[in-house]
Amino acid sequence: MADYFNEKEVDKKGDTITGGLLRWTQDGTYVEMNSSRLPKEKMLEIARSMN
């Protein structure tokens, strides 16, 4: 199970930051992915592809 956090912040141009923080444990290892631009769906796609 992954936890996803997004504060709905805006960047210097006033654009909503689409990224967030994705956390999960994989095979006993804690993994954290942080992005200010990737949407949740893309971050989950990357996380699922990790071995």
GIVEN-V886442 format. One line per field, one symbol per residue. burial: + if it has 16 or more other C-alpha atoms within 10 Angstrom, else -. A space follows every 10 residues. Layout:
burial->???
This chain:
burial->---+-+---- ------++++ ++++------ ---------+ --+---+--- -
